Amino acid sequence: MDDSGPSPRTSEQRLSTWEEFRAYAADFEDATGEPWNEIWFRGQSDAGWPLSTSLERRSAKTRAVDNYLSLIGEIQPAIETFTSSQFLMPDRHELEHACRQHDGFEQKLRGCATYLAHLRHGGFPSPLLDWTLSPYVAAYFAFQNARHDGEVAIYAYLEWASRSKVWGADDARIVSFGPIIKTHKRHFRQQSRYTSCVQFENGKWFFAPHDAVFGQKDRFRQDLLWKFTIPANERLKVLRFCDKVNLNEFTLFDTEEGLLEMQAMRVFDLRP
């Protein structure tokens, strides 16, 4: 990213139009960039919502990593039977041990990525925050259901501003997943990436809010976050642009319901 782009210390940019965001999105593009310094995007249809996972919103009491992994282990046979798929997971005893060890935990958690990502795309409460490599996919998700007079938010996230990250032993940290994961096909349609925030407390690992990292002011070379707010009344303009570049409910989800929603959008929303 060149120096003309938004400053890493800028937490929020309040924009007036969709065109302003497209200019910022172009600033983030870097054809010579390394894979380790990708910028990821996330759209939320209400700018007032926090960056919280669906697990945080559904069950605040399920914070211990080992408890969550045990829960999704219980339902794994049902998911595999229905999908005719098998989700490889590290050995249960290895996982339980890793959740109580400070070192080596992240590698074990990433070993669950295939199953975790599949559950996230299926709507099961997840500790993963989902992102996309495409600012326009993020924009579609931000504006798709933004039928209000407020603002939407599109976030941009850069995990690696340099080739290494540092943190204290007890600091919350972000673990990233992707891009190549053998999981739900929506992962590739949506150019998905994922993050989970974890923290070692009292001898074991817990999930933590992402704001525990993003709220820190001394991390200007890692875990950088920008928030762009855009008026929701730009919705039809954005959806029309997305549809022209083949981003809609059908192409992103590949379901009959998505096909019908795409057609409904075209005949009810976008038709003059």
KEKE-3310 file (N, C-alpha, C; in steps of 0.2 Angstrom, whole numbers, plus 5000, padded with zeros to 4 digits):
npx = (5004:5003:5009:4999:4987:4974:4979:4987:4984:4972:4956:4943:4934:4923:4912:4904:4898:4896:4906:4917:4921:4925:4936:4945:4946:4953:4965:4970:4974:4987:4997:5010:5011:5015:5009:5008:5004:4991:4976:4961:4943:4927:4910:4896:4879:4875:4882:4884:4885:4896:4912:4909:4908:4898:4896:4899:4888:4878:4880:4887:4893:4900:4915:4928:4940:4942:4929:4921:4926:4923:4909:4906:4912:4903:4892:4897:4896:4883:4883:4892:4886:4875:4881:4889:4902:4919:4927:4942:4950:4961:4967:4956:4961:4973:4969:4963:4974:4982:4974:4977:4990:5003:5011:5011:4998:4991:4994:4987:4974:4972:4972:4959:4953:4946:4934:4928:4927:4917:4906:4904:4900:4888:4880:4881:4884:4899:4916:4923:4927:4922:4930:4933:4943:4939:4934:4922:4914:4913:4906:4894:4888:4887:4877:4867:4855:4853:4841:4838:4839:4852:4869:4881:4894:4911:4924:4942:4956:4972:4983:4997:5008:5022:5034:5033:5025:5022:5018:5013:5014:5002:4993:4979:4976:4976:4971:4973:4965:4965:4971:4968:4958:4951:4935:4918:4910:4906:4916:4926:4919:4916:4928:4934:4941:4947:4946:4951:4950:4960:4964:4976:4972:4973:4979:4973:4966:4955:4942:4941:4935:4937:4940:4948:4961:4960:4958:4969:4983:4996:5000:5005:5011:5005:4990:4981:4967:4954:4940:4926:4912:4897:4883:4868:4858:4864:4862:4855:4863:4875:4871:4867:4879:4887:4879:4882:4895:4894:4891:4881:4866:4865:4877:4886:4881:4875:4863:4845:4837:4846:4846:4832:4832:4841:4834:4823:4828:4832:4820:4812:4819:4830:4825:4820)
npy = (4994:5011:5027:5036:5031:5027:5032:5020:5023:5028:5026:5027:5031:5042:5042:5049:5044:5030:5030:5037:5027:5017:5023:5023:5009:5006:5012:5002:4992:4982:4975:4970:4965:4954:4937:4936:4949:4952:4962:4961:4961:4966:4967:4976:4978:4988:5001:5003:4991:4980:4972:4957:4940:4926:4917:4924:4932:4923:4915:4919:4913:4903:4902:4896:4888:4874:4869:4873:4866:4854:4854:4855:4844:4834:4836:4833:4819:4820:4831:4826:4815:4820:4828:4819:4820:4821:4828:4832:4832:4837:4824:4821:4821:4827:4840:4844:4844:4854:4865:4869:4872:4884:4886:4881:4880:4888:4881:4869:4874:4879:4867:4863:4870:4867:4861:4871:4882:4876:4875:4888:4894:4887:4893:4889:4894:4903:4905:4911:4926:4931:4936:4944:4943:4952:4969:4972:4961:4962:4974:4971:4962:4971:4981:4973:4970:4982:4991:5005:5021:5024:5021:5010:4999:4996:4986:4986:4975:4972:4960:4957:4969:4968:4956:4948:4945:4952:4949:4950:4937:4936:4943:4946:4938:4938:4924:4918:4911:4903:4907:4894:4882:4866:4865:4871:4875:4888:4896:4898:4904:4916:4921:4919:4923:4921:4925:4922:4927:4925:4921:4918:4913:4910:4897:4891:4892:4904:4911:4927:4944:4953:4966:4967:4966:4975:4987:4991:5002:5002:4995:4997:4991:4979:4969:4979:4990:4997:5007:5010:5021:5022:5030:5022:5024:5023:5011:5005:5009:5003:4989:4988:4990:4979:4969:4970:4966:4953:4949:4943:4937:4924:4920:4921:4912:4901:4893:4888:4897:4908:4911:4914:4926:4934:4936:4942:4954:4960:4962:4969:4978:4984:4988:5001)
npz = (5000:4996:5002:5000:5004:5017:5034:5045:5058:5058:5064:5059:5045:5039:5026:5012:5000:4989:4979:4985:4993:4984:4979:4990:4991:4980:4983:4992:4985:4979:4968:4968:4981:4995:4999:5013:5017:5014:5012:5021:5020:5027:5028:5036:5040:5048:5055:5068:5075:5084:5081:5082:5085:5079:5089:5100:5100:5102:5113:5127:5137:5132:5132:5134:5125:5124:5128:5118:5107:5111:5111:5097:5093:5097:5089:5077:5070:5065:5056:5047:5042:5036:5026:5019:5020:5027:5041:5045:5061:5074:5086:5100:5113:5111:5107:5119:5128:5121:5123:5136:5136:5134:5123:5105:5103:5094:5081:5083:5084:5071:5064:5065:5056:5044:5048:5056:5048:5039:5048:5051:5038:5037:5047:5060:5077:5079:5083:5074:5065:5049:5034:5018:5004:4994:4992:4987:4988:5002:5002:4996:5006:5016:5011:5007:5015:5021:5024:5030:5038:5042:5043:5035:5038:5032:5035:5034:5036:5041:5044:5045:5045:5044:5043:5055:5070:5087:5104:5121:5134:5140:5132:5122:5106:5088:5078:5062:5048:5032:5015:5008:5011:5013:5012:5014:4999:4998:5003:4994:4984:4990:4992:5005:5021:5038:5055:5072:5089:5103:5120:5133:5149:5166:5165:5154:5137:5130:5121:5115:5114:5098:5099:5110:5104:5093:5100:5106:5107:5103:5093:5079:5069:5066:5065:5060:5058:5048:5048:5038:5036:5027:5020:5021:5012:5000:4995:4983:4973:4975:4975:4962:4955:4960:4955:4942:4941:4943:4957:4968:4977:4972:4965:4976:4985:4978:4978:4977:4984:4984:4970:4968:4976:4970:4958:4963:4968:4956:4949:4958:4966:4958:4946:4936)
capx = (5000:5007:5008:4993:4981:4973:4984:4985:4982:4965:4952:4937:4933:4916:4911:4897:4896:4899:4912:4922:4924:4929:4943:4949:4947:4959:4971:4972:4977:4995:4998:5016:5011:5016:5003:5007:5001:4984:4971:4954:4937:4921:4904:4891:4874:4874:4889:4884:4887:4903:4915:4908:4907:4891:4897:4898:4881:4873:4882:4893:4896:4905:4922:4933:4941:4941:4922:4918:4928:4919:4902:4906:4913:4896:4887:4901:4893:4877:4885:4896:4881:4870:4885:4893:4909:4922:4930:4948:4951:4966:4965:4953:4965:4978:4966:4962:4981:4984:4971:4980:4997:5004:5015:5009:4990:4988:4994:4982:4968:4972:4971:4952:4950:4941:4927:4926:4924:4911:4901:4903:4896:4882:4876:4882:4887:4906:4921:4927:4925:4923:4932:4934:4948:4936:4931:4916:4910:4911:4901:4887:4885:4885:4872:4861:4849:4853:4835:4837:4842:4858:4875:4884:4902:4915:4931:4948:4960:4979:4986:5004:5012:5029:5035:5033:5020:5024:5013:5015:5012:4995:4989:4974:4980:4972:4974:4970:4964:4964:4965:4966:4955:4946:4929:4912:4912:4905:4922:4929:4914:4916:4935:4934:4946:4944:4950:4948:4954:4960:4969:4978:4970:4972:4981:4970:4964:4948:4940:4941:4933:4942:4942:4954:4967:4960:4957:4976:4985:5003:5001:5005:5014:5002:4983:4978:4960:4951:4932:4923:4905:4894:4876:4864:4854:4868:4861:4853:4868:4880:4869:4867:4886:4889:4876:4885:4901:4892:4891:4874:4865:4866:4884:4889:4878:4874:4857:4839:4835:4850:4843:4826:4833:4844:4829:4818:4832:4832:4813:4809:4824:4834:4821:4817)
capy = (5000:5017:5032:5040:5027:5029:5030:5014:5025:5031:5021:5027:5036:5043:5044:5052:5041:5024:5032:5038:5020:5014:5026:5020:5002:5006:5013:4996:4987:4981:4969:4967:4963:4947:4934:4937:4955:4953:4966:4958:4966:4964:4972:4975:4982:4993:5004:5003:4985:4979:4967:4952:4933:4924:4914:4929:4935:4918:4911:4923:4909:4898:4906:4891:4885:4867:4868:4874:4861:4848:4854:4854:4836:4831:4836:4831:4814:4822:4835:4822:4810:4824:4831:4814:4822:4819:4833:4830:4836:4834:4820:4825:4822:4832:4846:4846:4846:4860:4871:4870:4874:4891:4885:4876:4880:4890:4876:4864:4877:4879:4860:4863:4875:4864:4860:4877:4886:4874:4877:4895:4895:4884:4897:4887:4899:4901:4909:4914:4932:4930:4942:4942:4947:4957:4974:4972:4956:4965:4979:4968:4960:4977:4984:4969:4971:4989:4995:5009:5028:5025:5020:5003:4999:4991:4986:4983:4973:4970:4957:4957:4975:4966:4948:4945:4948:4951:4950:4948:4931:4936:4947:4943:4938:4936:4919:4919:4905:4904:4906:4888:4877:4861:4866:4873:4879:4896:4899:4900:4909:4923:4923:4920:4922:4920:4926:4921:4930:4920:4924:4913:4915:4905:4891:4888:4896:4906:4915:4934:4949:4955:4973:4966:4967:4981:4992:4992:5008:5002:4989:5000:4986:4972:4969:4986:4990:5003:5007:5015:5021:5024:5030:5016:5026:5022:5004:5003:5011:4998:4983:4988:4989:4972:4964:4971:4963:4947:4948:4944:4931:4917:4919:4920:4906:4895:4890:4890:4903:4913:4912:4918:4932:4938:4938:4947:4960:4963:4965:4974:4984:4988:4990:5008)
capz = (5000:4996:5007:4999:5007:5024:5039:5050:5065:5058:5066:5056:5039:5037:5019:5010:4994:4987:4975:4989:4996:4979:4979:4995:4990:4975:4987:4996:4980:4978:4964:4970:4988:4997:5002:5020:5019:5011:5016:5021:5021:5030:5028:5041:5038:5053:5057:5075:5077:5085:5077:5086:5081:5080:5095:5106:5100:5104:5119:5130:5142:5129:5130:5134:5118:5124:5129:5111:5103:5113:5108:5090:5092:5099:5083:5070:5066:5062:5051:5042:5039:5031:5020:5016:5021:5034:5043:5049:5067:5078:5091:5105:5119:5109:5108:5126:5130:5118:5126:5142:5135:5131:5116:5101:5103:5087:5076:5084:5082:5064:5062:5065:5051:5039:5051:5059:5042:5037:5052:5050:5032:5038:5051:5067:5081:5077:5086:5068:5061:5042:5030:5011:5000:4989:4995:4984:4991:5008:5001:4995:5012:5020:5009:5005:5020:5024:5023:5035:5036:5045:5040:5035:5039:5029:5038:5031:5041:5039:5050:5044:5042:5043:5043:5061:5075:5094:5109:5128:5136:5142:5128:5117:5100:5083:5074:5055:5044:5025:5011:5005:5016:5010:5016:5011:4993:4998:5005:4988:4980:4993:4994:5012:5026:5045:5061:5079:5094:5109:5126:5138:5155:5171:5163:5148:5131:5130:5115:5117:5109:5093:5101:5114:5100:5090:5105:5109:5103:5102:5088:5073:5064:5066:5067:5058:5056:5046:5047:5033:5036:5021:5021:5019:5006:4994:4994:4976:4968:4977:4973:4955:4954:4962:4950:4935:4941:4945:4964:4970:4981:4968:4964:4982:4989:4974:4981:4974:4987:4981:4963:4969:4979:4964:4953:4966:4968:4949:4947:4963:4968:4953:4940:4937)
cpx = (5004:5005:5002:4986:4980:4978:4982:4983:4975:4960:4945:4937:4926:4915:4904:4894:4900:4906:4918:4925:4928:4936:4948:4951:4953:4965:4974:4976:4984:4996:5005:5016:5012:5010:5002:5004:4995:4980:4964:4949:4931:4916:4899:4886:4872:4880:4889:4885:4894:4905:4915:4906:4900:4891:4896:4891:4876:4874:4888:4896:4901:4911:4928:4934:4939:4933:4919:4919:4924:4912:4902:4908:4907:4892:4891:4898:4887:4878:4888:4891:4877:4874:4888:4900:4912:4927:4936:4949:4957:4963:4962:4957:4971:4976:4965:4969:4983:4981:4973:4988:4998:5006:5011:5001:4988:4988:4989:4975:4967:4970:4963:4949:4945:4934:4924:4923:4918:4905:4899:4899:4889:4877:4877:4886:4895:4910:4925:4923:4927:4925:4932:4940:4946:4933:4923:4911:4908:4906:4894:4884:4883:4879:4866:4855:4849:4847:4834:4840:4849:4864:4877:4891:4905:4922:4936:4953:4967:4982:4994:5007:5019:5029:5034:5028:5023:5018:5016:5011:5004:4990:4984:4978:4975:4975:4970:4970:4962:4971:4963:4964:4950:4940:4923:4914:4910:4912:4926:4925:4915:4923:4936:4940:4943:4949:4947:4952:4954:4965:4970:4977:4970:4974:4977:4968:4957:4948:4939:4938:4938:4944:4947:4960:4966:4960:4964:4979:4992:5005:5001:5008:5011:4994:4980:4971:4958:4943:4930:4915:4902:4886:4872:4860:4858:4866:4860:4859:4874:4877:4869:4875:4888:4886:4879:4892:4900:4893:4884:4872:4866:4873:4888:4887:4877:4868:4851:4837:4839:4848:4837:4827:4837:4839:4824:4822:4832:4825:4810:4813:4827:4831:4819:4810)
cpy = (5006:5022:5036:5037:5030:5027:5024:5017:5028:5025:5021:5033:5036:5046:5046:5048:5034:5025:5033:5031:5017:5017:5024:5013:5001:5007:5007:4991:4987:4975:4966:4965:4956:4944:4935:4944:4957:4958:4963:4963:4963:4969:4970:4980:4988:4995:5004:4997:4984:4973:4961:4945:4931:4920:4918:4932:4929:4915:4914:4918:4903:4901:4901:4888:4877:4865:4868:4868:4854:4848:4853:4847:4832:4831:4834:4825:4816:4826:4831:4817:4814:4827:4826:4816:4820:4825:4831:4835:4833:4829:4824:4826:4827:4839:4848:4848:4852:4866:4873:4872:4880:4891:4880:4876:4882:4885:4871:4867:4877:4872:4859:4867:4873:4864:4866:4881:4883:4875:4884:4897:4892:4888:4894:4892:4898:4907:4913:4921:4931:4936:4939:4946:4952:4963:4975:4967:4959:4970:4976:4965:4966:4980:4980:4970:4977:4993:5000:5016:5029:5024:5012:5004:4994:4992:4983:4981:4970:4967:4958:4964:4973:4959:4945:4949:4947:4952:4948:4941:4930:4940:4943:4944:4936:4930:4919:4912:4907:4906:4899:4883:4872:4861:4868:4877:4886:4899:4901:4905:4916:4925:4924:4919:4923:4922:4924:4924:4926:4923:4918:4916:4909:4898:4888:4894:4898:4911:4922:4939:4952:4962:4973:4967:4974:4987:4995:4998:5007:4996:4992:4996:4980:4974:4976:4985:4997:5002:5012:5015:5024:5025:5024:5017:5025:5014:5002:5004:5005:4991:4983:4987:4982:4968:4964:4967:4956:4945:4949:4937:4924:4916:4918:4914:4900:4890:4892:4896:4909:4916:4916:4925:4937:4941:4943:4954:4964:4966:4970:4980:4988:4990:4997:5008)
cpz = (5000:5001:5006:5002:5014:5029:5043:5056:5064:5059:5062:5050:5038:5030:5017:5004:4993:4983:4979:4992:4990:4978:4984:4994:4985:4978:4990:4991:4979:4974:4965:4977:4989:4999:5009:5022:5015:5016:5015:5022:5024:5030:5033:5040:5042:5056:5065:5079:5079:5081:5082:5082:5083:5086:5101:5106:5103:5111:5123:5135:5139:5127:5130:5128:5119:5125:5122:5107:5105:5111:5101:5088:5093:5092:5076:5067:5062:5056:5045:5039:5034:5025:5017:5016:5027:5035:5048:5055:5071:5084:5097:5111:5117:5110:5115:5130:5128:5121:5133:5142:5131:5124:5112:5100:5096:5082:5077:5082:5075:5061:5062:5060:5046:5042:5054:5054:5039:5041:5052:5044:5033:5043:5059:5071:5081:5081:5080:5066:5054:5039:5023:5009:4996:4993:4993:4986:4998:5007:5000:5002:5017:5018:5007:5009:5023:5022:5029:5033:5039:5041:5040:5036:5035:5032:5033:5036:5038:5045:5050:5041:5041:5043:5049:5065:5082:5098:5116:5129:5137:5138:5124:5110:5095:5079:5068:5052:5037:5022:5008:5011:5012:5014:5012:5004:4993:5000:4999:4984:4983:4995:5001:5016:5033:5050:5067:5084:5101:5114:5131:5145:5160:5169:5157:5143:5131:5123:5118:5112:5104:5096:5107:5111:5097:5094:5107:5104:5101:5097:5081:5067:5063:5068:5066:5056:5054:5046:5043:5034:5030:5022:5018:5013:4999:4991:4986:4972:4969:4974:4965:4952:4955:4957:4944:4935:4944:4952:4966:4974:4978:4967:4970:4986:4985:4977:4977:4977:4985:4974:4964:4971:4974:4960:4956:4967:4961:4947:4952:4965:4963:4947:4941:4937)
residu = (MET:ASP:ASP:SER:GLY:PRO:SER:PRO:ARG:THR:SER:GLU:GLN:ARG:LEU:SER:THR:TRP:GLU:GLU:PHE:ARG:ALA:TYR:ALA:ALA:ASP:PHE:GLU:ASP:ALA:THR:GLY:GLU:PRO:TRP:ASN:GLU:ILE:TRP:PHE:ARG:GLY:GLN:SER:ASP:ALA:GLY:TRP:PRO:LEU:SER:THR:SER:LEU:GLU:ARG:ARG:SER:ALA:LYS:THR:ARG:ALA:VAL:ASP:ASN:TYR:LEU:SER:LEU:ILE:GLY:GLU:ILE:GLN:PRO:ALA:ILE:GLU:THR:PHE:THR:SER:SER:GLN:PHE:LEU:MET:PRO:ASP:ARG:HIS:GLU:LEU:GLU:HIS:ALA:CYS:ARG:GLN:HIS:ASP:GLY:PHE:GLU:GLN:LYS:LEU:ARG:GLY:CYS:ALA:THR:TYR:LEU:ALA:HIS:LEU:ARG:HIS:GLY:GLY:PHE:PRO:SER:PRO:LEU:LEU:ASP:TRP:THR:LEU:SER:PRO:TYR:VAL:ALA:ALA:TYR:PHE:ALA:PHE:GLN:ASN:ALA:ARG:HIS:ASP:GLY:GLU:VAL:ALA:ILE:TYR:ALA:TYR:LEU:GLU:TRP:ALA:SER:ARG:SER:LYS:VAL:TRP:GLY:ALA:ASP:ASP:ALA:ARG:ILE:VAL:SER:PHE:GLY:PRO:ILE:ILE:LYS:THR:HIS:LYS:ARG:HIS:PHE:ARG:GLN:GLN:SER:ARG:TYR:THR:SER:CYS:VAL:GLN:PHE:GLU:ASN:GLY:LYS:TRP:PHE:PHE:ALA:PRO:HIS:ASP:ALA:VAL:PHE:GLY:GLN:LYS:ASP:ARG:PHE:ARG:GLN:ASP:LEU:LEU:TRP:LYS:PHE:THR:ILE:PRO:ALA:ASN:GLU:ARG:LEU:LYS:VAL:LEU:ARG:PHE:CYS:ASP:LYS:VAL:ASN:LEU:ASN:GLU:PHE:THR:LEU:PHE:ASP:THR:GLU:GLU:GLY:LEU:LEU:GLU:MET:GLN:ALA:MET:ARG:VAL:PHE:ASP:LEU:ARG:PRO)
# end
